[in-house]
Every structure is written in structure tokens, then in C-alpha cells.
Amino acid sequence: MSRDVDPFFQPISAMELARFAGVPTFMRLPHMTADHPRFDDINIGLLGVPWDGGTTNRPGARHGPRQMRDLSTMIRAMNPVTNISPFASVNCADLGDVPPNPVDIQDSLNRVTDFIS
């Protein structure tokens, strides 16, 4: 399957912005909200759920989305082993985080459902 690569949905090149600079997004992809004019062009949207409200002994999952964004800045546009360029196949974007309710589990779950739909 071949398609024209949309440069808007490509990760920011390290030649344009150092990997340690800028606002981190998942895999250095564009951050988009539902009101963005190109929102309907997204094939895969990545979102974070910074929430650990159901945890009693080992909290910290709430930091996961931020850490994933930070650590994924090292991703490359092409996998050097497989020679596959996943971002040339689909339009991906970072949709941000679902705003959790830190004191109400059911409300947080409803917010995730609402955010996705």
C-alpha cells in the first residue's frame, strides 16, 4: 500500500529541534485537540490517562503518560532494523491527556469514555 506522506503528521526531525528541547509529545508527533482543523485526518491518536485512583499501595501510574512522552523523544522516523517507516503509513498525533478526577473513580472512567467518543 503506497500513499503520499503528509509532512504535518511526521515526527519533528532532530535536525530542526534537538530531542531534548521543546514541549514533549508522544514520539515527537503533533499535538492536536478535537477542534483542530486537521483532526479528522488522524488515523491513530495517542492519548494519556494520568491516573492511579484505584491504587492503594503503589501509586505513580499517573506519571506514565508524561514519562512516555519524554522517553519517546528518542524514536526515529525509520526503524533501523526493519527499515520500516511507520509514520509514512498512517497519520498519527498526540491527543493530549484525559483530565482525571483524582477523588472519583467512576467519574474518571466516564471522562476517559467521553474523551474517546
ROBA-620844 format. One record per atom (N, C-alpha, C): x, y, z; residue number from 1; chain; residue in three letters; atom name. Coordinates in Angstrom, 1 decimal, decimal comma. Last residue first. Layout:
residues N
<romar <X Y Z> NUM A ALA CA>
...
END
This chain:
residues 117
<romar <-14,9 9,2 22,8> 117 A SER N>
<romar <-16,1 9,3 21,9> 117 A SER CA>
<romar <-16,4 10,6 21,3> 117 A SER C>
<romar <-12,8 9,7 24,5> 116 A ILE N>
<romar <-12,5 8,9 23,3> 116 A ILE CA>
<romar <-13,7 9,0 22,3> 116 A ILE C>
<romar <-13,9 11,3 26,5> 115 A PHE N>
<romar <-12,7 11,8 25,7> 115 A PHE CA>
<romar <-12,6 11,1 24,4> 115 A PHE C>
<romar <-15,8 9,6 27,6> 114 A ASP N>
<romar <-16,2 10,8 26,9> 114 A ASP CA>
<romar <-15,1 11,4 26,0> 114 A ASP C>
<romar <-14,1 7,6 28,7> 113 A THR N>
<romar <-15,1 7,3 27,7> 113 A THR CA>
<romar <-15,5 8,5 26,9> 113 A THR C>
<romar <-12,7 9,2 30,6> 112 A VAL N>
<romar <-12,0 8,5 29,6> 112 A VAL CA>
<romar <-12,9 8,2 28,4> 112 A VAL C>
<romar <-14,9 10,1 32,2> 111 A ARG N>
<romar <-14,1 11,1 31,4> 111 A ARG CA>
<romar <-13,3 10,4 30,3> 111 A ARG C>
<romar <-15,7 7,7 33,4> 110 A ASN N>
<romar <-16,6 8,3 32,4> 110 A ASN CA>
<romar <-15,8 9,4 31,6> 110 A ASN C>
<romar <-13,4 7,3 35,0> 109 A LEU N>
<romar <-13,7 6,3 33,9> 109 A LEU CA>
<romar <-14,7 6,9 32,9> 109 A LEU C>
<romar <-13,8 9,5 36,7> 108 A SER N>
<romar <-12,6 9,3 35,9> 108 A SER CA>
<romar <-12,8 8,4 34,7> 108 A SER C>
<romar <-16,2 8,8 38,0> 107 A ASP N>
<romar <-16,1 10,0 37,1> 107 A ASP CA>
<romar <-14,9 9,9 36,2> 107 A ASP C>
<romar <-15,3 6,5 39,3> 106 A GLN N>
<romar <-16,3 6,3 38,3> 106 A GLN CA>
<romar <-16,3 7,6 37,4> 106 A GLN C>
<romar <-13,4 7,6 41,2> 105 A ILE N>
<romar <-13,0 6,6 40,2> 105 A ILE CA>
<romar <-14,0 6,5 39,0> 105 A ILE C>
<romar <-12,6 10,6 42,4> 104 A ASP N>
<romar <-13,8 9,8 42,0> 104 A ASP CA>
<romar <-13,5 8,9 40,9> 104 A ASP C>
<romar <-10,4 12,1 42,9> 103 A VAL N>
<romar <-11,1 11,6 44,0> 103 A VAL CA>
<romar <-12,3 10,8 43,7> 103 A VAL C>
<romar <-9,2 13,1 40,5> 102 A PRO N>
<romar <-8,4 12,3 41,5> 102 A PRO CA>
<romar <-9,1 11,7 42,7> 102 A PRO C>
<romar <-10,3 12,7 37,4> 101 A ASN N>
<romar <-10,9 13,2 38,7> 101 A ASN CA>
<romar <-10,1 12,5 39,8> 101 A ASN C>
<romar <-8,3 13,6 34,5> 100 A PRO N>
<romar <-8,9 12,7 35,5> 100 A PRO CA>
<romar <-9,5 13,4 36,7> 100 A PRO C>
<romar <-8,4 14,5 31,3> 99 A PRO N>
<romar <-8,3 15,1 32,6> 99 A PRO CA>
<romar <-9,0 14,2 33,7> 99 A PRO C>
<romar <-6,3 12,8 29,1> 98 A VAL N>
<romar <-7,7 12,8 29,6> 98 A VAL CA>
<romar <-7,6 13,5 31,0> 98 A VAL C>
<romar <-3,9 14,6 27,2> 97 A ASP N>
<romar <-4,3 13,7 28,4> 97 A ASP CA>
<romar <-5,8 13,9 28,7> 97 A ASP C>
<romar <-3,2 14,5 23,7> 96 A GLY N>
<romar <-3,1 15,0 25,0> 96 A GLY CA>
<romar <-3,6 14,0 26,1> 96 A GLY C>
<romar <-3,0 13,3 21,2> 95 A LEU N>
<romar <-4,3 13,9 21,6> 95 A LEU CA>
<romar <-4,3 14,5 22,9> 95 A LEU C>
<romar <-0,6 13,2 18,9> 94 A ASP N>
<romar <-0,8 13,1 20,3> 94 A ASP CA>
<romar <-2,0 13,9 20,6> 94 A ASP C>
<romar <-1,0 11,3 15,8> 93 A ALA N>
<romar <-1,0 12,5 16,6> 93 A ALA CA>
<romar <-1,1 12,3 18,1> 93 A ALA C>
<romar <-0,5 10,0 12,5> 92 A CYS N>
<romar <-0,5 9,8 14,0> 92 A CYS CA>
<romar <-0,4 11,2 14,6> 92 A CYS C>
<romar <-1,4 8,5 9,6> 91 A ASN N>
<romar <-1,3 9,8 10,2> 91 A ASN CA>
<romar <-1,5 9,7 11,7> 91 A ASN C>
<romar <0,6 5,9 8,2> 90 A VAL N>
<romar <-0,6 6,4 8,8> 90 A VAL CA>
<romar <-0,3 7,8 9,4> 90 A VAL C>
<romar <3,0 5,4 6,8> 89 A SER N>
<romar <1,9 4,6 6,5> 89 A SER CA>
<romar <0,6 5,2 7,0> 89 A SER C>
<romar <5,1 6,9 7,8> 88 A ALA N>
<romar <4,8 7,0 6,3> 88 A ALA CA>
<romar <3,5 6,3 5,9> 88 A ALA C>
<romar <5,5 6,0 10,3> 87 A PHE N>
<romar <4,8 7,3 10,1> 87 A PHE CA>
<romar <4,5 7,6 8,7> 87 A PHE C>
<romar <7,0 3,7 10,0> 86 A PRO N>
<romar <5,6 3,6 10,4> 86 A PRO CA>
<romar <4,8 4,9 10,2> 86 A PRO C>
<romar <9,1 2,6 8,0> 85 A SER N>
<romar <8,8 3,9 8,4> 85 A SER CA>
<romar <7,3 4,0 8,8> 85 A SER C>
<romar <11,5 0,0 8,2> 84 A ILE N>
<romar <10,1 0,4 8,1> 84 A ILE CA>
<romar <9,9 1,8 8,7> 84 A ILE C>
<romar <13,8 -1,4 8,6> 83 A ASN N>
<romar <13,7 -0,4 7,5> 83 A ASN CA>
<romar <12,3 0,0 7,2> 83 A ASN C>
<romar <14,3 -3,0 10,8> 82 A THR N>
<romar <13,3 -3,4 9,8> 82 A THR CA>
<romar <13,2 -2,6 8,5> 82 A THR C>
<romar <16,4 -1,5 12,0> 81 A VAL N>
<romar <16,5 -3,0 11,8> 81 A VAL CA>
<romar <15,6 -3,4 10,7> 81 A VAL C>
<romar <15,7 1,2 12,2> 80 A PRO N>
<romar <17,0 0,8 11,6> 80 A PRO CA>
<romar <17,1 -0,7 11,3> 80 A PRO C>
<romar <12,7 2,6 11,5> 79 A ASN N>
<romar <13,3 1,6 12,3> 79 A ASN CA>
<romar <14,6 1,1 11,6> 79 A ASN C>
<romar <12,5 6,1 11,0> 78 A MET N>
<romar <12,6 4,7 10,4> 78 A MET CA>
<romar <13,2 3,8 11,3> 78 A MET C>
<romar <12,3 8,1 12,8> 77 A ALA N>
<romar <11,3 8,0 11,7> 77 A ALA CA>
<romar <11,3 6,7 11,0> 77 A ALA C>
<romar <13,0 7,1 16,2> 76 A ARG N>
<romar <13,4 7,6 14,8> 76 A ARG CA>
<romar <12,3 7,4 13,8> 76 A ARG C>
<romar <12,7 8,3 19,6> 75 A ILE N>
<romar <12,2 7,4 18,4> 75 A ILE CA>
<romar <12,7 8,0 17,1> 75 A ILE C>
<romar <13,2 9,9 21,7> 74 A MET N>
<romar <14,4 9,2 21,0> 74 A MET CA>
<romar <14,0 8,4 19,8> 74 A MET C>
<romar <10,9 10,6 22,9> 73 A THR N>
<romar <11,6 11,6 22,0> 73 A THR CA>
<romar <12,8 11,0 21,3> 73 A THR C>
<romar <9,9 8,8 24,6> 72 A SER N>
<romar <9,7 8,6 23,2> 72 A SER CA>
<romar <10,3 9,6 22,3> 72 A SER C>
<romar <10,3 9,9 27,2> 71 A LEU N>
<romar <11,2 8,8 26,7> 71 A LEU CA>
<romar <11,1 8,6 25,2> 71 A LEU C>
<romar <8,2 11,8 27,3> 70 A ASP N>
<romar <9,6 12,2 27,5> 70 A ASP CA>
<romar <10,6 11,2 26,9> 70 A ASP C>
<romar <5,9 10,3 27,0> 69 A ARG N>
<romar <6,2 11,4 26,1> 69 A ARG CA>
<romar <7,7 11,7 26,1> 69 A ARG C>
<romar <6,2 8,6 29,2> 68 A MET N>
<romar <6,2 8,0 27,9> 68 A MET CA>
<romar <6,5 9,1 26,8> 68 A MET C>
<romar <6,0 10,5 31,3> 67 A GLN N>
<romar <7,3 9,8 31,1> 67 A GLN CA>
<romar <7,4 9,1 29,7> 67 A GLN C>
<romar <3,3 11,2 31,0> 66 A ARG N>
<romar <4,4 12,3 30,9> 66 A ARG CA>
<romar <5,8 11,6 30,6> 66 A ARG C>
<romar <2,0 8,8 31,4> 65 A PRO N>
<romar <1,9 9,5 30,1> 65 A PRO CA>
<romar <3,0 10,5 29,9> 65 A PRO C>
<romar <2,9 8,1 34,2> 64 A GLY N>
<romar <3,2 7,3 33,0> 64 A GLY CA>
<romar <3,1 8,1 31,7> 64 A GLY C>
<romar <2,0 9,3 36,5> 63 A HIS N>
<romar <3,2 9,9 35,8> 63 A HIS CA>
<romar <3,5 9,2 34,5> 63 A HIS C>
<romar <0,1 7,7 37,4> 62 A ARG N>
<romar <-0,3 9,0 36,9> 62 A ARG CA>
<romar <0,8 9,7 36,2> 62 A ARG C>
<romar <1,3 5,6 38,6> 61 A ALA N>
<romar <0,9 5,4 37,2> 61 A ALA CA>
<romar <0,4 6,7 36,6> 61 A ALA C>
<romar <1,7 6,0 41,2> 60 A GLY N>
<romar <2,7 6,5 40,3> 60 A GLY CA>
<romar <2,3 6,4 38,8> 60 A GLY C>
<romar <1,2 3,9 44,1> 59 A PRO N>
<romar <0,8 5,0 43,2> 59 A PRO CA>
<romar <2,0 5,4 42,3> 59 A PRO C>
<romar <0,9 1,2 45,5> 58 A ARG N>
<romar <2,0 1,6 44,6> 58 A ARG CA>
<romar <1,5 2,7 43,6> 58 A ARG C>
<romar <-1,4 0,9 47,2> 57 A ASN N>
<romar <0,0 0,6 47,7> 57 A ASN CA>
<romar <1,1 1,2 46,8> 57 A ASN C>
<romar <-3,7 1,6 45,9> 56 A THR N>
<romar <-3,6 2,0 47,3> 56 A THR CA>
<romar <-2,1 1,8 47,7> 56 A THR C>
<romar <-5,4 2,7 42,9> 55 A THR N>
<romar <-4,2 2,1 43,5> 55 A THR CA>
<romar <-4,1 2,6 45,0> 55 A THR C>
<romar <-7,3 4,0 41,5> 54 A GLY N>
<romar <-7,7 2,8 42,1> 54 A GLY CA>
<romar <-6,5 2,1 42,8> 54 A GLY C>
<romar <-6,0 6,3 40,5> 53 A GLY N>
<romar <-7,0 6,5 41,6> 53 A GLY CA>
<romar <-7,4 5,1 42,2> 53 A GLY C>
<romar <-4,1 7,2 38,8> 52 A ASP N>
<romar <-3,8 6,0 39,5> 52 A ASP CA>
<romar <-4,8 5,9 40,7> 52 A ASP C>
<romar <-3,6 8,8 35,7> 51 A TRP N>
<romar <-4,5 8,5 36,8> 51 A TRP CA>
<romar <-4,1 7,2 37,5> 51 A TRP C>
<romar <-3,4 10,1 32,9> 50 A PRO N>
<romar <-2,6 10,2 34,0> 50 A PRO CA>
<romar <-3,4 10,0 35,3> 50 A PRO C>
<romar <-3,6 8,8 30,0> 49 A VAL N>
<romar <-4,6 8,8 31,1> 49 A VAL CA>
<romar <-3,8 8,8 32,4> 49 A VAL C>
<romar <-3,1 10,1 26,7> 48 A GLY N>
<romar <-2,6 9,7 28,0> 48 A GLY CA>
<romar <-3,7 9,7 29,0> 48 A GLY C>
<romar <-3,3 8,9 23,4> 47 A LEU N>
<romar <-3,7 9,8 24,5> 47 A LEU CA>
<romar <-3,2 9,2 25,8> 47 A LEU C>
<romar <-2,9 9,0 19,9> 46 A LEU N>
<romar <-2,4 8,5 21,2> 46 A LEU CA>
<romar <-2,8 9,5 22,3> 46 A LEU C>
<romar <-4,6 8,1 17,0> 45 A GLY N>
<romar <-4,5 9,1 18,0> 45 A GLY CA>
<romar <-4,0 8,5 19,3> 45 A GLY C>
<romar <-4,3 7,4 13,7> 44 A ILE N>
<romar <-4,0 6,8 15,0> 44 A ILE CA>
<romar <-3,8 8,0 16,0> 44 A ILE C>
<romar <-5,3 9,0 11,7> 43 A ASN N>
<romar <-5,6 7,6 11,7> 43 A ASN CA>
<romar <-5,4 6,9 13,0> 43 A ASN C>
<romar <-6,5 12,3 11,2> 42 A ILE N>
<romar <-5,8 11,4 12,1> 42 A ILE CA>
<romar <-6,2 10,0 11,9> 42 A ILE C>
<romar <-8,2 14,0 9,9> 41 A ASP N>
<romar <-7,2 13,3 9,1> 41 A ASP CA>
<romar <-6,3 12,3 9,9> 41 A ASP C>
<romar <-9,7 15,4 11,7> 40 A ASP N>
<romar <-10,3 14,2 11,0> 40 A ASP CA>
<romar <-9,4 13,5 10,1> 40 A ASP C>
<romar <-8,0 17,5 12,5> 39 A PHE N>
<romar <-8,3 16,4 13,4> 39 A PHE CA>
<romar <-8,9 15,2 12,7> 39 A PHE C>
<romar <-7,3 19,8 11,2> 38 A ARG N>
<romar <-6,9 18,6 10,6> 38 A ARG CA>
<romar <-7,2 17,3 11,5> 38 A ARG C>
<romar <-8,3 21,9 12,8> 37 A PRO N>
<romar <-8,9 21,7 11,5> 37 A PRO CA>
<romar <-8,5 20,4 10,8> 37 A PRO C>
<romar <-9,0 21,0 16,2> 36 A HIS N>
<romar <-8,0 21,3 15,2> 36 A HIS CA>
<romar <-8,6 21,0 13,8> 36 A HIS C>
<romar <-10,8 20,3 18,2> 35 A ASP N>
<romar <-11,1 21,4 17,4> 35 A ASP CA>
<romar <-10,1 21,8 16,3> 35 A ASP C>
<romar <-9,6 18,1 19,5> 34 A ALA N>
<romar <-10,7 17,9 18,6> 34 A ALA CA>
<romar <-11,1 19,1 17,8> 34 A ALA C>
<romar <-6,0 18,8 19,3> 33 A THR N>
<romar <-7,3 18,6 20,0> 33 A THR CA>
<romar <-8,4 18,5 19,0> 33 A THR C>
<romar <-2,7 17,6 19,0> 32 A MET N>
<romar <-3,9 18,0 18,4> 32 A MET CA>
<romar <-5,1 17,8 19,3> 32 A MET C>
<romar <0,7 17,7 18,5> 31 A HIS N>
<romar <-0,3 17,7 19,5> 31 A HIS CA>
<romar <-1,6 18,3 18,9> 31 A HIS C>
<romar <2,7 15,7 16,2> 30 A PRO N>
<romar <1,9 16,9 16,5> 30 A PRO CA>
<romar <0,9 16,7 17,6> 30 A PRO C>
<romar <5,3 13,7 17,8> 29 A LEU N>
<romar <4,2 13,9 16,8> 29 A LEU CA>
<romar <3,5 15,2 17,1> 29 A LEU C>
<romar <7,3 12,7 19,4> 28 A ARG N>
<romar <7,5 14,0 18,7> 28 A ARG CA>
<romar <6,5 14,3 17,6> 28 A ARG C>
<romar <6,2 10,5 20,8> 27 A MET N>
<romar <7,1 10,3 19,6> 27 A MET CA>
<romar <7,3 11,5 18,8> 27 A MET C>
<romar <4,0 12,5 22,4> 26 A PHE N>
<romar <4,3 11,1 22,1> 26 A PHE CA>
<romar <5,1 11,1 20,7> 26 A PHE C>
<romar <5,9 15,5 23,1> 25 A THR N>
<romar <4,7 14,8 22,7> 25 A THR CA>
<romar <5,0 13,4 22,5> 25 A THR C>
<romar <7,4 18,1 25,0> 24 A PRO N>
<romar <7,4 16,7 24,6> 24 A PRO CA>
<romar <6,0 16,2 24,2> 24 A PRO C>
<romar <8,4 21,1 23,7> 23 A VAL N>
<romar <7,4 20,5 24,5> 23 A VAL CA>
<romar <7,2 19,0 24,1> 23 A VAL C>
<romar <12,0 21,6 23,4> 22 A GLY N>
<romar <10,6 21,7 23,0> 22 A GLY CA>
<romar <9,7 21,0 24,0> 22 A GLY C>
<romar <14,8 19,3 23,5> 21 A ALA N>
<romar <14,2 20,6 23,5> 21 A ALA CA>
<romar <12,7 20,5 23,1> 21 A ALA C>
<romar <16,1 16,9 23,1> 20 A PHE N>
<romar <15,9 17,3 24,5> 20 A PHE CA>
<romar <15,2 18,7 24,6> 20 A PHE C>
<romar <16,4 16,8 20,4> 19 A ARG N>
<romar <15,5 15,8 21,0> 19 A ARG CA>
<romar <15,2 16,2 22,5> 19 A ARG C>
<romar <16,3 19,9 18,6> 18 A ALA N>
<romar <17,1 18,9 19,4> 18 A ALA CA>
<romar <16,1 18,0 20,2> 18 A ALA C>
<romar <14,8 20,4 15,6> 17 A LEU N>
<romar <14,7 20,7 17,0> 17 A LEU CA>
<romar <15,4 19,6 17,8> 17 A LEU C>
<romar <15,8 19,8 13,1> 16 A GLU N>
<romar <15,0 21,0 13,3> 16 A GLU CA>
<romar <15,0 21,4 14,7> 16 A GLU C>
<romar <17,0 17,4 13,4> 15 A MET N>
<romar <17,8 18,4 12,6> 15 A MET CA>
<romar <17,1 19,8 12,8> 15 A MET C>
<romar <15,2 15,8 14,4> 14 A ALA N>
<romar <16,2 16,3 15,4> 14 A ALA CA>
<romar <17,1 17,3 14,7> 14 A ALA C>
<romar <11,9 16,5 13,2> 13 A SER N>
<romar <13,3 16,0 13,0> 13 A SER CA>
<romar <14,2 16,6 14,0> 13 A SER C>
<romar <8,9 15,5 14,6> 12 A ILE N>
<romar <9,8 16,6 14,3> 12 A ILE CA>
<romar <11,2 16,0 14,2> 12 A ILE C>
<romar <7,0 13,0 12,8> 11 A PRO N>
<romar <7,7 13,4 14,0> 11 A PRO CA>
<romar <8,7 14,6 13,6> 11 A PRO C>
<romar <4,4 14,0 10,6> 10 A GLN N>
<romar <5,7 13,3 10,8> 10 A GLN CA>
<romar <6,3 13,8 12,1> 10 A GLN C>
<romar <2,1 15,3 9,8> 9 A PHE N>
<romar <1,9 14,2 10,7> 9 A PHE CA>
<romar <3,2 13,4 11,0> 9 A PHE C>
<romar <2,9 17,0 7,8> 8 A PHE N>
<romar <2,3 17,6 9,0> 8 A PHE CA>
<romar <2,3 16,5 10,1> 8 A PHE C>
<romar <3,6 15,6 5,5> 7 A PRO N>
<romar <4,7 16,1 6,4> 7 A PRO CA>
<romar <4,1 16,6 7,8> 7 A PRO C>
<romar <2,2 12,7 4,5> 6 A ASP N>
<romar <1,8 14,0 4,9> 6 A ASP CA>
<romar <2,8 14,6 5,9> 6 A ASP C>
<romar <3,1 10,8 1,8> 5 A VAL N>
<romar <3,4 11,1 3,2> 5 A VAL CA>
<romar <3,0 12,5 3,5> 5 A VAL C>
<romar <0,8 9,1 -0,3> 4 A ASP N>
<romar <1,7 10,3 -0,1> 4 A ASP CA>
<romar <1,9 10,5 1,4> 4 A ASP C>
<romar <1,2 5,5 -0,3> 3 A ARG N>
<romar <0,4 6,8 -0,1> 3 A ARG CA>
<romar <1,3 7,9 0,0> 3 A ARG C>
<romar <0,8 2,1 -1,0> 2 A SER N>
<romar <1,5 3,3 -1,0> 2 A SER CA>
<romar <0,6 4,5 -0,9> 2 A SER C>
<romar <0,8 -1,2 0,0> 1 A MET N>
<romar <0,0 0,0 0,0> 1 A MET CA>
<romar <0,9 1,2 0,0> 1 A MET C>
END
